[in-house]
Amino acid sequence: MTETTLAKSLTSGLRAAMENDPKVILCGEDIGKLGGVFRITEGLQKDFGEDRVMDSPLAEAGIVGTAIGLALRGYRPVVEIQFDGFVYPAFDHIVSQVAKMPSRSGSRIHLPMVIRIPVGGGIGAVEHHSESNEAYFTHTAGLRVVSPSTPHDGYWMIQEAIATDDPVIFYEPKRRYWDKGEIGDAPDLGLHDARVCREGTDATVLAYGPMVKTCLQAAEAAAEEGTSVEVVDLRSLSPLDLDTITGSVEKTGRCIVVHEAPVFGGLGAEIAAEVQARCFYHLESPVLRVGGYDVPYPPSRLEEEFLPDLDRVLDAVDRSLAY
């Protein structure tokens, strides 16, 4: 076991992938000499050279378009979108080409590429630097979408994503970059498996990425009042591990879905629909959702009012138990 931060675990995971496969190439804005704005690629250009860790122009469409070409030529490109809200210039490439090319070719063409996106708020930034846009990509057939919440998962999931022959959107919760944890000697779950990270009997809370830690803190606070909350880290947003989700909800009879993105049209709506369809006769109350408000991301001085916190999660648990 090695203790490190989520950021450093991702750096180590990228390094391991590059050491194991010379076809792994990194590309993005300021990822070379600077090591990226969050220093995730720090030291990699020095060790692997400018041909494998490439600084790009400030052009997300160009970054992803180049990665498509590299993937078609047999490379395994890993590109960094500097902030979540910067992905939109590349949106057409991702939705129209990256997601469609394998099916368009009758599975004769594969695009083994990873698009890394630091996601979410909580760092005192503004719009385009603090967004949660995962629902766009989970809605797009042909993309795998995953998000680690711990250093262990960061280290192993980035390597598993790079080894996958399908395109992967890899969301990194930026306000958790500096959280520490242990990295195990081997992955304990598949890339698309959910993890029950706290057992409970009274209610299930489903979360991913930055909200997993918040939900674990809420479960700890609930336990002090005698309420047993089970917390499930989804890890994979598309595909969803519905077996683990429904197994937990069938046990507790209650379900709360938590994410940073606004509730309206968010991934929580799809999860809630699946849960009520699969667990209808086990549910003791409606499936509830906790998320951001349906407004553009606010100025940094207001973001703590926008982001779901421990109290909002606990309020949903109480409302669920009140039925």
RODO-2510 file (C-alpha; in nm, 4 decimals, decimal comma):
residues 323
     n   res          X          Y          Z
     1     m     0,0000     0,0000     0,0000
     2     t     0,1241     0,3488    -0,0900
     3     e    -0,0378     0,6691     0,0380
     4     t    -0,0555     0,9625    -0,2003
     5     t    -0,2944     1,2263    -0,3368
     6     l    -0,5445     1,1699    -0,6148
     7     a    -0,3401     1,4038    -0,8364
     8     k    -0,0175     1,2110    -0,7831
     9     s    -0,1965     0,8788    -0,8295
    10     l    -0,3082     0,9927    -1,1742
    11     t     0,0464     1,1016    -1,2584
    12     s     0,1761     0,7599    -1,1513
    13     g    -0,0973     0,5817    -1,3456
    14     l    -0,0135     0,7744    -1,6633
    15     r     0,3547     0,7001    -1,6124
    16     a     0,2867     0,3280    -1,5703
    17     a     0,0728     0,3217    -1,8854
    18     m     0,3447     0,4984    -2,0851
    19     e     0,6115     0,2625    -1,9575
    20     n     0,4029    -0,0416    -2,0489
    21     d     0,3009     0,0713    -2,3979
    22     p     0,5092     0,2979    -2,6272
    23     k     0,1905     0,3757    -2,8238
    24     v     0,0497     0,5812    -2,5335
    25     i     0,0839     0,9505    -2,6199
    26     l    -0,0263     1,2525    -2,4153
    27     c    -0,1451     1,5807    -2,5628
    28     g    -0,2971     1,8977    -2,4201
    29     e    -0,2551     2,2613    -2,3291
    30     d     0,0501     2,3275    -2,1098
    31     i     0,0868     1,9604    -2,0147
    32     g     0,4547     1,9398    -2,1081
    33     k     0,7032     2,1698    -1,9376
    34     l     0,4385     2,3105    -1,7021
    35     g     0,2872     1,9696    -1,6250
    36     g    -0,0693     2,0938    -1,6696
    37     v    -0,2552     2,3528    -1,4627
    38     f    -0,3103     2,0902    -1,1923
    39     r     0,0371     1,9352    -1,2446
    40     i    -0,1063     1,5941    -1,3344
    41     t     0,1507     1,5419    -1,6113
    42     e     0,4395     1,6931    -1,4188
    43     g     0,7746     1,5381    -1,5120
    44     l     0,6373     1,3175    -1,7876
    45     q     0,7688     1,5227    -2,0806
    46     k     1,1136     1,5275    -1,9228
    47     d     1,1131     1,1495    -1,8893
    48     f     0,9363     1,0477    -2,2122
    49     g     1,0227     1,3326    -2,4466
    50     e     0,8304     1,5894    -2,6489
    51     d     0,7206     1,3294    -2,9045
    52     r     0,5100     1,1491    -2,6434
    53     v     0,4033     1,4380    -2,4170
    54     m     0,3021     1,7181    -2,6492
    55     d     0,2014     2,0745    -2,5714
    56     s    -0,0849     2,1730    -2,7982
    57     p    -0,2228     2,5069    -2,9155
    58     l    -0,5184     2,6481    -2,7225
    59     a    -0,7638     2,4643    -2,9466
    60     e    -0,9722     2,1841    -2,7997
    61     a    -1,1195     2,0884    -3,1374
    62     g    -0,7657     2,0514    -3,2707
    63     i    -0,6565     1,8467    -2,9695
    64     v    -0,9381     1,5938    -3,0025
    65     g    -0,9226     1,5915    -3,3829
    66     t    -0,5512     1,5104    -3,3695
    67     a    -0,6205     1,2365    -3,1148
    68     i    -0,8737     1,0777    -3,3514
    69     g    -0,6087     1,0598    -3,6210
    70     l    -0,3528     0,9134    -3,3814
    71     a    -0,6000     0,6495    -3,2612
    72     l    -0,6777     0,5538    -3,6215
    73     r    -0,3038     0,5021    -3,6781
    74     g    -0,2722     0,2614    -3,3859
    75     y    -0,1700     0,4928    -3,1046
    76     r    -0,3447     0,5279    -2,7694
    77     p    -0,3746     0,9052    -2,7214
    78     v    -0,4651     1,0551    -2,3853
    79     v    -0,5717     1,4162    -2,4173
    80     e    -0,6313     1,6682    -2,1421
    81     i    -0,9103     1,9248    -2,1566
    82     q    -0,7743     2,1894    -1,9224
    83     f    -1,1097     2,2635    -1,7538
    84     d    -1,4523     2,1009    -1,7863
    85     g    -1,6132     2,4024    -1,9533
    86     f    -1,3431     2,4138    -2,2224
    87     v    -1,4634     2,0887    -2,3803
    88     y    -1,7387     2,2507    -2,5877
    89     p    -1,5234     2,3517    -2,8878
    90     a    -1,4425     1,9783    -2,9200
    91     f    -1,8028     1,8678    -2,8612
    92     d    -1,8783     1,8084    -3,2307
    93     h    -1,5702     1,5868    -3,2699
    94     i    -1,6557     1,3845    -2,9599
    95     v    -2,0244     1,3341    -3,0342
    96     s    -2,0151     1,3114    -3,4146
    97     q    -1,6861     1,1270    -3,4696
    98     v    -1,5343     0,9757    -3,1550
    99     a    -1,8604     0,8176    -3,0381
   100     k    -1,9822     0,7115    -3,3824
   101     m    -1,6823     0,5888    -3,5804
   102     p    -1,6676     0,2322    -3,4404
   103     s    -2,0368     0,1664    -3,5098
   104     r    -2,0191     0,3534    -3,8423
   105     s    -1,7436     0,1145    -3,9531
   106     g    -1,9250    -0,1974    -3,8368
   107     s    -1,6723    -0,2350    -3,5536
   108     r    -1,3824    -0,2594    -3,8005
   109     i    -1,2375     0,0636    -3,6620
   110     h    -1,1651     0,1237    -3,2960
   111     l    -1,0726     0,4492    -3,1276
   112     p    -0,8688     0,3658    -2,8148
   113     m    -0,8463     0,7167    -2,6751
   114     v    -0,9006     0,8805    -2,3365
   115     i    -1,0260     1,2349    -2,2887
   116     r    -0,9283     1,3559    -1,9400
   117     i    -1,1517     1,6307    -1,8004
   118     p    -1,1031     1,7941    -1,4574
   119     v    -1,4616     1,8366    -1,3397
   120     g    -1,6691     2,0256    -1,0848
   121     g    -1,6411     2,3234    -0,8546
   122     g    -1,5081     2,3937    -0,5108
   123     i    -1,1790     2,5581    -0,6126
   124     g    -1,2923     2,9220    -0,6153
   125     a    -1,3143     2,9478    -0,9935
   126     v    -1,5947     3,0703    -1,2191
   127     e    -1,8113     2,9400    -1,5024
   128     h    -1,6309     2,7277    -1,7646
   129     h    -1,3867     2,6286    -1,4874
   130     s    -1,6302     2,4612    -1,2472
   131     e    -1,8939     2,2827    -1,4490
   132     s    -2,0355     1,9299    -1,4310
   133     n    -2,1253     1,8394    -1,7882
   134     e    -2,1237     1,4609    -1,7644
   135     a    -2,4876     1,4236    -1,8733
   136     y    -2,3990     1,5357    -2,2278
   137     f    -2,1602     1,2448    -2,2642
   138     t    -2,3514     0,9766    -2,0755
   139     h    -2,6377     1,0565    -2,3148
   140     t    -2,4070     0,9910    -2,6119
   141     a    -2,4025     0,6254    -2,7137
   142     g    -2,0553     0,4987    -2,8005
   143     l    -1,8706     0,6678    -2,5151
   144     r    -1,7617     0,5171    -2,1869
   145     v    -1,7710     0,7678    -1,9007
   146     v    -1,5943     0,7095    -1,5687
   147     s    -1,4883     0,9120    -1,2656
   148     p    -1,2539     0,8057    -0,9812
   149     s    -1,2961     0,9507    -0,6338
   150     t    -0,9910     0,8065    -0,4556
   151     p    -0,6171     0,7745    -0,5263
   152     h    -0,6541     0,3955    -0,5537
   153     d    -0,9154     0,4281    -0,8255
   154     g    -0,7318     0,7156    -0,9933
   155     y    -0,4174     0,5067    -1,0345
   156     w    -0,5831     0,1916    -1,1617
   157     m    -0,8773     0,3375    -1,3540
   158     i    -0,6632     0,5644    -1,5745
   159     q    -0,4578     0,2621    -1,6780
   160     e    -0,7691     0,0532    -1,7427
   161     a    -0,9212     0,3374    -1,9456
   162     i    -0,6073     0,3670    -2,1606
   163     a    -0,6061    -0,0088    -2,2218
   164     t    -0,9696     0,0003    -2,3398
   165     d    -1,0277    -0,0131    -2,7164
   166     d    -1,3292     0,2185    -2,6897
   167     p    -1,3159     0,5960    -2,6311
   168     v    -1,3360     0,6910    -2,2627
   169     i    -1,4348     1,0223    -2,1052
   170     f    -1,2329     1,0332    -1,7825
   171     y    -1,3682     1,2844    -1,5311
   172     e    -1,1297     1,3876    -1,2524
   173     p    -1,2896     1,5654    -0,9510
   174     k    -1,0604     1,8648    -0,9285
   175     r    -1,1410     1,9650    -0,5699
   176     r    -1,0360     1,6152    -0,4600
   177     y    -0,6966     1,6280    -0,6335
   178     w    -0,5229     1,6950    -0,3017
   179     d    -0,7132     1,4374    -0,0938
   180     k    -0,4898     1,1546     0,0241
   181     g    -0,5487     0,7819     0,0288
   182     e    -0,3787     0,4485    -0,0193
   183     i    -0,3172     0,2764    -0,3518
   184     g    -0,3557    -0,1005    -0,3403
   185     d    -0,1224    -0,3404    -0,5178
   186     a    -0,3910    -0,4390    -0,7700
   187     p    -0,7312    -0,3157    -0,8886
   188     d    -1,0128    -0,4634    -0,6813
   189     l    -1,2927    -0,3835    -0,9272
   190     g    -1,3456    -0,3642    -1,2998
   191     l    -1,3499    -0,0255    -1,4724
   192     h    -1,7312    -0,0180    -1,4790
   193     d    -1,8064    -0,1646    -1,1358
   194     a    -1,9587     0,0419    -0,8551
   195     r    -1,8212     0,0206    -0,5012
   196     v    -2,0166     0,0017    -0,1769
   197     c    -1,7824     0,2197     0,0257
   198     r    -1,9939     0,2267     0,3423
   199     e    -2,2447    -0,0397     0,4440
   200     g    -2,5841     0,0671     0,5753
   201     t    -2,9405    -0,0539     0,6239
   202     d    -3,1745     0,2489     0,6336
   203     a    -3,1102     0,4305     0,3053
   204     t    -2,8828     0,4132     0,0001
   205     v    -2,6959     0,7209    -0,1203
   206     l    -2,5544     0,6983    -0,4732
   207     a    -2,2748     0,9385    -0,5701
   208     y    -1,9699     0,9741    -0,7912
   209     g    -1,6590     1,1869    -0,8284
   210     p    -1,6392     1,4866    -0,5942
   211     m    -1,9600     1,4058    -0,4056
   212     v    -1,8503     1,0666    -0,2719
   213     k    -1,6506     1,2240     0,0119
   214     t    -1,9393     1,4590     0,0954
   215     c    -2,1817     1,1662     0,1132
   216     l    -1,9471     0,9646     0,3337
   217     q    -1,9285     1,2608     0,5716
   218     a    -2,3084     1,2826     0,5689
   219     a    -2,3359     0,9103     0,6451
   220     e    -2,0990     0,9524     0,9384
   221     a    -2,3074     1,2394     1,0740
   222     a    -2,6284     1,0384     1,0258
   223     a    -2,4780     0,7474     1,2197
   224     e    -2,4364     0,9750     1,5215
   225     e    -2,8161     1,0167     1,5185
   226     g    -2,8802     0,6459     1,4782
   227     t    -2,9399     0,6353     1,1016
   228     s    -2,7501     0,3777     0,8970
   229     v    -2,6722     0,5110     0,5478
   230     e    -2,5161     0,3005     0,2754
   231     v    -2,2931     0,4953     0,0343
   232     v    -2,2264     0,3636    -0,3158
   233     d    -1,9545     0,5174    -0,5339
   234     l    -2,0773     0,4629    -0,8900
   235     r    -1,7266     0,5053    -1,0433
   236     s    -1,8707     0,4382    -1,3898
   237     l    -2,1396     0,6732    -1,5227
   238     s    -2,1821     0,4950    -1,8548
   239     p    -2,2328     0,2072    -1,8427
   240     l    -2,3908     0,2029    -1,4960
   241     d    -2,3384    -0,0907    -1,2618
   242     l    -2,7113    -0,1457    -1,2137
   243     d    -2,6646    -0,4755    -1,0315
   244     t    -2,4765    -0,3110    -0,7431
   245     i    -2,7173    -0,0157    -0,7400
   246     t    -3,0313    -0,2262    -0,7270
   247     g    -2,8800    -0,4706    -0,4793
   248     s    -2,8188    -0,1862    -0,2355
   249     v    -3,1604    -0,0238    -0,2845
   250     e    -3,3441    -0,3550    -0,2474
   251     k    -3,1686    -0,3948     0,0879
   252     t    -3,2399    -0,0454     0,2252
   253     g    -3,5688     0,0384     0,0501
   254     r    -3,4692     0,4020     0,0021
   255     c    -3,2508     0,5813    -0,2508
   256     i    -3,0979     0,9290    -0,2788
   257     v    -2,8872     1,0217    -0,5826
   258     v    -2,6304     1,2996    -0,5338
   259     h    -2,4286     1,4906    -0,7938
   260     e    -2,2851     1,8402    -0,8373
   261     a    -2,4576     1,8990    -1,1702
   262     p    -2,7973     2,0722    -1,1710
   263     v    -3,0779     1,8287    -1,0881
   264     f    -3,2880     1,9088    -1,3973
   265     g    -3,1896     1,6729    -1,6787
   266     g    -2,8949     1,5386    -1,4813
   267     l    -2,7647     1,1828    -1,4655
   268     g    -2,9578     1,1388    -1,1404
   269     a    -3,2829     1,1387    -1,3378
   270     e    -3,1731     0,8340    -1,5391
   271     i    -3,0563     0,6553    -1,2254
   272     a    -3,3833     0,7348    -1,0462
   273     a    -3,5817     0,5967    -1,3406
   274     e    -3,3800     0,2742    -1,3435
   275     v    -3,4130     0,2312    -0,9673
   276     q    -3,7910     0,2777    -0,9618
   277     a    -3,8319     0,0375    -1,2563
   278     r    -3,6111    -0,2323    -1,1074
   279     c    -3,6831    -0,1873    -0,7354
   280     f    -4,0449    -0,0698    -0,7375
   281     y    -4,1735    -0,3307    -0,4911
   282     h    -3,8808    -0,2752    -0,2539
   283     l    -3,9059     0,1030    -0,2309
   284     e    -4,0411     0,2522     0,0917
   285     s    -4,0289     0,6100    -0,0449
   286     p    -3,9725     0,7955    -0,3737
   287     v    -3,6207     0,8166    -0,5144
   288     l    -3,4840     1,1611    -0,4271
   289     r    -3,2162     1,3678    -0,5972
   290     v    -2,9695     1,6198    -0,4570
   291     g    -2,7707     1,8401    -0,6941
   292     g    -2,6828     2,1872    -0,8081
   293     y    -2,9444     2,4479    -0,8904
   294     d    -3,0732     2,5067    -1,2433
   295     v    -2,8684     2,8231    -1,2976
   296     p    -2,5322     2,8984    -1,4626
   297     y    -2,2396     2,8351    -1,2282
   298     p    -2,2224     3,1312    -0,9873
   299     p    -1,9302     3,3596    -0,8933
   300     s    -1,6821     3,1968    -0,6587
   301     r    -1,8101     3,3806    -0,3507
   302     l    -2,1454     3,2060    -0,3987
   303     e    -2,0344     2,8589    -0,5012
   304     e    -2,0710     2,7110    -0,1538
   305     e    -2,4401     2,8032    -0,1739
   306     f    -2,4666     2,6255    -0,5096
   307     l    -2,2756     2,3046    -0,4386
   308     p    -2,4555     2,0223    -0,2560
   309     d    -2,3173     1,9869     0,0940
   310     l    -2,3505     1,7570     0,3924
   311     d    -2,6645     1,9315     0,5194
   312     r    -2,8484     1,9001     0,1885
   313     v    -2,7654     1,5293     0,1698
   314     l    -2,8805     1,4754     0,5289
   315     d    -3,2017     1,6673     0,4590
   316     a    -3,2784     1,4314     0,1694
   317     v    -3,2107     1,1286     0,3890
   318     d    -3,4485     1,2678     0,6530
   319     r    -3,7175     1,3351     0,3910
   320     s    -3,6812     0,9840     0,2567
   321     l    -3,7111     0,8304     0,6040
   322     a    -4,0178     1,0451     0,6787
   323     y    -4,2359     0,8598     0,4270
***
